[in-house]
Amino acid sequence: IVGGGLTGMSTGLHLDLQAQAAQKPALSWQLFEKASRPGGHARTDETRGFFFDKTGHWLHLRDPGMKRLVSELLPGTKPQNELVSVARKARVFSHGALTRYPFQANLAGLPPAVISECLLEFIKATTQAAQSPVGAPQNFEEFCYQRFGAGIARHFMIPYNFKLWGVHPREITAAWCSRFVPIPKLEEVVRGAVGDTPDEMGYNVSFLYPRRGGIETLTRALIAKLPASQLTVGAELEQVRLSDKTALVGGERLQYQALVATLPLPELCRRIVDLPDELQLWASRLRCTAVRYLNVATKRPPRADFHWLYVPEERYPFYRVGVYTNAVPEMAPKDCGSLYVELSGRGTLPSVDAMMPEVAQALTAAEVLHAPEDVLFAELHELQYAYVVFDHHYYDAMAKLMPFLEAQQIYPRGRYGSWTYNSMEDCLMLGREVASLLGNRLSPGAAPKNEAQ
């Protein structure tokens, strides 16, 4: 198993759990993580008593098996393991106003001209769709105009997603968004426009979060369930040879029956020395957007009472802000604040000192902070792989790559192995799924062999 994020650790755990449930010998497995500690993106850093995840890692659980697993990992019998259930409070900042999320169902509070444009155009789009159904949208921009009308598309959906993805929505297909983009009914849009507050909507109306230690509290509980002898850190996948089913990991060449790879799919393909040229070409077409973000510590609690904020307007240097301490105050010292700021610029960034005056002013304008002087310190970080771009090469490339790799007993899994857009729960479920698949396909007891390099 290559990669010690949630999917890799879930794979190892479920290989053992499924063997125990079936009362049969477990498959022999070894997990390798290139970093000094496992967790992948589900890790938490501490600076001067302030805790920061790698941007927002709120835990949304739907699957009964995952609910059981998480409750077993963090049973709440000790304060450090307690999970807090939080009712989501998300906001949108645009046109100088804070409105409820999602924008499309909560227009009240915006300037009257914006409300009327969004409402009338939504009614127009809904009426046209009912009278003469149109074909499937060719891209995400077209999807936004068809489903929401020109007003909502222009004032939120197009600019926000442009800032998020780093590419224009017309370059992205509409197929990715069915679960993640709430589509309200006409009645809900009208109610939200006049202030008759509709029910919260979306897949993330509530979330779970550890009371102490950030999301890595969950990660550490998962690590504790794995045999220490089967987990190796500081060991990166360097090369894979299909011809003899060997992998060079941390300087050692290992024979494998199956390889579960959770590193980004293009990185995996670059490491397969005998991958056919046609498939290397398809892999080179896969695109992903990096995210640069600030961990921000504040001297007093933020002004904001929400957990996260969406900012669509180009004039502001960020597109999303999250306030950890509004979920659990223990993410910062007493009477202080801890938050993350996802930056929208994809070019060369100035230093933290140079950018912070503008960022702090914008956070104050968005009612996140009381004043720019509230910032105690800020740290700049980058996730090289953050948002997979579902462009018009995506599905053809995946249709070529995934069947070939699985036929070679290589199983790319996880958000970046599967090259998709998903949640932490999805990553845990992918580990469970591939463990079940391998439990049915492979014979137990065949440990990886260390061969001369």
Long-range contacts (C-beta under 8 A, 24 or more apart in sequence): 1-29, 1-30, 1-31, 1-32, 1-260, 1-262, 2-32, 2-237, 2-247, 2-249, 2-259, 2-260, 2-261, 2-262, 2-263, 2-268, 3-32, 3-33, 3-34, 3-40, 3-261, 3-262, 3-263, 3-414, 3-417, 4-31, 4-32, 4-33, 4-35, 4-38, 4-39, 4-40, 4-231, 4-233, 5-38, 5-39, 5-40, 5-41, 5-42, 5-262, 5-414, 5-427, 6-39, 6-40, 6-42, 6-219, 6-222, 6-414, 6-424, 6-427, 6-428, 6-431, 7-262, 7-413, 7-414, 7-415, 7-417, 7-427, 7-428, 7-430, 7-431, 8-33, 8-38, 8-40, 8-260, 8-262, 8-414, 8-431, 9-38, 9-219, 9-222, 9-223, 9-226, 9-431, 10-222, 10-427, 10-428, 10-429, 10-430, 10-431, 10-432, 10-435, 11-260, 11-413, 11-431, 11-432, 11-434, 11-435, 12-226, 12-230, 12-231, 12-431, 12-435, 13-222, 13-225, 13-226, 13-431, 13-435, 14-431, 14-432, 14-435, 14-436, 15-435, 15-438, 15-439, 17-435, 18-435, 18-436, 18-439, 19-439, 19-444, 22-439, 24-444, 25-444, 25-445, 26-444, 27-438, 27-439, 27-442, 27-444, 27-445, 27-446, 28-444, 28-445, 28-446, 28-447, 28-448, 29-230, 30-230, 30-232, 30-254, 30-447, 30-448, 31-226, 31-230, 31-231, 31-232, 32-232, 32-235, 32-236, 32-237, 32-249, 32-250, 33-231, 33-232, 33-233, 33-234, 33-235, 34-233, 34-234, 34-235, 34-236, 34-237, 35-233, 35-234, 36-233, 36-234, 37-233, 38-219, 38-223, 38-231, 38-233, 39-216, 39-219, 39-223, 40-262, 40-414, 41-383, 41-415, 42-215, 42-216, 42-218, 42-219, 42-424, 43-215, 43-216, 43-219, 44-213, 44-214, 44-215, 44-216, 44-217, 45-295, 47-295, 47-297, 47-377, 47-379, 48-297, 48-377, 49-332, 49-333, 50-295, 50-297, 50-331, 50-332, 50-333, 50-336, 50-338, 51-213, 51-214, 51-324, 51-330, 51-331, 51-332, 51-338, 52-214, 52-295, 52-324, 52-331, 52-338, 52-340, 52-379, 53-214, 53-215, 53-216, 53-324, 53-340, 54-381, 54-383, 55-291, 55-293, 55-322, 55-340, 55-342, 55-383, 56-308, 56-320, 56-322, 56-340, 57-214, 57-215, 57-424, 58-86, 58-204, 58-207, 58-208, 58-209, 58-307, 58-327, 59-83, 59-207, 59-208, 59-209, 59-215, 59-218, 59-424, 59-425, 60-203, 60-204, 60-206, 60-207, 60-208, 60-423, 60-424, 60-425, 61-208, 61-425, 62-203, 62-425, 63-425, 63-429, 65-429, 65-432, 66-425, 66-428, 66-429, 69-428, 70-208, 70-218, 73-218, 73-221, 73-222, 73-225, 74-210, 74-217, 74-218, 74-221, 79-211, 79-212, 80-210, 80-211, 80-212, 80-213, 80-217, 81-210, 81-217, 81-221, 82-210, 82-211, 82-212, 83-208, 83-209, 83-210, 83-211, 84-208, 84-209, 84-210, 84-211, 84-327, 84-328, 85-206, 85-207, 85-208, 86-206, 86-207, 86-208, 86-209, 86-307, 86-327, 87-200, 87-205, 87-206, 88-200, 88-204, 88-205, 88-206, 88-207, 88-307, 89-305, 89-306, 89-307, 89-326, 90-306, 90-307, 90-308, 90-309, 90-310, 91-304, 91-306, 91-308, 91-309, 91-310, 92-156, 92-309, 92-310, 92-311, 92-312, 93-309, 93-310, 93-311, 93-313, 93-316, 93-366, 93-367, 94-155, 94-156, 94-311, 94-312, 94-313, 95-155, 95-313, 96-365, 98-309, 98-366, 98-367, 100-192, 100-197, 101-202, 101-310, 102-182, 102-184, 102-201, 102-202, 103-152, 103-155, 103-156, 103-157, 103-160, 103-310, 103-312, 104-148, 104-152, 104-156, 104-157, 104-182, 104-183, 104-184, 104-189, 105-182, 105-184, 105-188, 105-189, 105-192, 105-198, 105-201, 106-192, 106-197, 106-198, 107-189, 107-192, 107-193, 108-192, 108-193, 108-194, 108-195, 108-197, 109-195, 110-155, 114-151, 114-155, 115-193, 117-150, 117-151, 117-155, 118-149, 118-151, 118-152, 118-155, 118-193, 119-151, 119-189, 119-190, 119-193, 120-149, 120-151, 121-148, 121-149, 121-150, 121-151, 121-152, 121-153, 122-148, 122-149, 122-151, 122-152, 122-186, 122-189, 123-149, 123-186, 124-149, 125-149, 125-150, 126-186, 136-174, 137-174, 138-174, 139-169, 139-170, 139-171, 139-172, 139-173, 139-174, 139-392, 140-169, 140-170, 140-172, 140-173, 140-174, 140-176, 140-177, 140-390, 141-168, 141-169, 141-170, 142-170, 142-174, 143-174, 143-177, 144-169, 147-183, 155-312, 156-310, 156-312, 159-312, 159-313, 159-314, 160-310, 160-311, 160-312, 160-319, 163-311, 163-312, 163-314, 163-319, 163-344, 164-289, 164-319, 164-320, 164-387, 165-289, 165-387, 165-389, 166-289, 166-290, 166-346, 166-387, 166-389, 167-287, 167-289, 167-389, 167-391, 171-389, 171-391, 171-392, 172-389, 172-390, 172-391, 173-390, 173-391, 173-392, 173-394, 173-395, 175-390, 175-395, 176-390, 176-421, 179-203, 180-421, 207-327, 209-327, 209-328, 210-328, 211-328, 211-330, 212-328, 212-330, 214-324, 214-331, 215-424, 237-261, 237-263, 237-268, 237-271, 238-271, 239-271, 239-272, 239-273, 240-268, 240-271, 240-272, 240-273, 240-410, 241-272, 241-273, 241-274, 242-272, 242-274, 242-275, 242-408, 242-410, 243-274, 245-408, 245-409, 246-451, 248-453, 251-453, 252-450, 252-453, 253-450, 253-451, 253-452, 253-453, 254-448, 254-449, 254-450, 254-451, 255-448, 255-449, 255-451, 256-409, 256-448, 257-409, 257-442, 257-443, 257-446, 258-409, 258-410, 258-411, 258-438, 258-441, 258-442, 259-409, 259-410, 259-411, 260-411, 260-413, 260-417, 260-434, 260-438, 261-410, 261-411, 261-412, 261-413, 261-417, 262-412, 262-413, 262-414, 262-416, 262-417, 263-416, 263-417, 264-288, 264-385, 264-416, 264-417, 264-419, 265-401, 265-412, 265-416, 265-417, 265-418, 265-419, 268-405, 268-410, 268-412, 268-417, 269-401, 272-410, 276-404, 278-400, 279-400, 279-401, 279-404, 282-393, 282-396, 282-397, 282-400, 282-401, 283-397, 283-401, 285-393, 285-397, 286-388, 286-393, 286-394, 286-397, 286-419, 287-388, 287-389, 287-391, 287-393, 287-394, 288-385, 288-386, 288-387, 288-388, 288-389, 288-416, 289-346, 289-386, 289-387, 289-389, 290-346, 290-382, 290-383, 290-384, 290-385, 290-386, 291-342, 291-343, 291-382, 291-383, 291-386, 291-387, 292-342, 292-343, 292-345, 292-349, 292-380, 292-381, 292-382, 292-383, 293-340, 293-341, 293-342, 293-343, 293-380, 293-381, 293-382, 293-383, 294-340, 294-341, 294-343, 294-352, 294-359, 294-378, 294-379, 294-380, 294-381, 295-338, 295-339, 295-340, 295-378, 295-379, 295-381, 296-337, 296-338, 296-339, 296-340, 296-341, 296-359, 296-363, 296-375, 296-377, 296-378, 297-332, 297-336, 297-337, 297-338, 297-375, 297-376, 297-377, 297-378, 298-332, 298-336, 298-337, 298-338, 298-339, 298-369, 298-374, 298-375, 298-376, 299-336, 299-373, 299-374, 299-375, 299-376, 300-335, 300-336, 300-337, 300-370, 300-374, 301-325, 301-335, 301-336, 301-337, 302-326, 302-337, 302-339, 302-368, 302-369, 302-370, 302-374, 303-367, 303-368, 303-369, 303-370, 304-367, 304-368, 304-369, 309-366, 309-368, 311-366, 314-344, 316-344, 316-362, 316-365, 316-366, 317-343, 317-344, 317-345, 317-355, 317-358, 317-359, 317-362, 318-342, 318-343, 318-344, 318-359, 318-362, 319-343, 319-344, 321-363, 321-366, 321-368, 323-368, 336-376, 337-374, 339-368, 341-378, 349-380, 352-378, 352-379, 352-380, 385-416, 387-421, 388-415, 388-416, 388-419, 388-420, 388-421, 390-421, 411-437, 411-438
